[in-house]
Amino acid sequence: MLEINPGLSIWTFIVFGVLLLLLSKMGWKPMLASLRNREQAIADSLSKAELARTEAEKLIAETERQRKINEDEIHRQLREGKEYVERMRHEMVTKAHEDSQKLIVQARAEIERDKKTAIEELRATAADLAVLAAGKLLDENLNDEKHKQVVRKFISELPQQAN
């Protein structure tokens, strides 16, 4: 059944030793070199991935910083725009007020000129009427009664002459 054959055992050890020697010379070194290369490639990939991650974090931080700067710039421009609009509105209101004051002054001056012109015309008309009345009085040789009658007649004619 189970018997140990010494010849077969020796040949088995010899074949095993030769195979072990052949594998160590031809198989183990290339396999170990391949494993080392693979290990090195994985280590390089990990370091590159770490570098890429670090670089990505820097880019994210830089992008965030730039976004903040841009946001601040937009807020500044909006604030300046609002200030400009407010300043322009104030200038327009001030200019409109000044223009209206000038128009009021001009209108008052024109009214005053028209008033003076009307007064002068009224004086001229009154003077003409006085001369006309005096002429009528002088045309008639008057006594007091006749004089009063002429004045009454003249006064009654006045509204008709004014029209």
ABEGO torsion letter per residue (X at the ends): XBBBBAAAAAAAAAAAAAAAAAAAAAAAAAAAAAAAAAAAAAAAAAAAAAAAAAAAAAAAAAAAAAAAAAAAAAAAAAAAAAAAAAAAAAAAAAAAAAAAAAAAAAAAAAAAAAAAAAAAAAAAAAAAAAAAAAAAAAABBBBAAAAAAAAAAAAAAAAAAAX
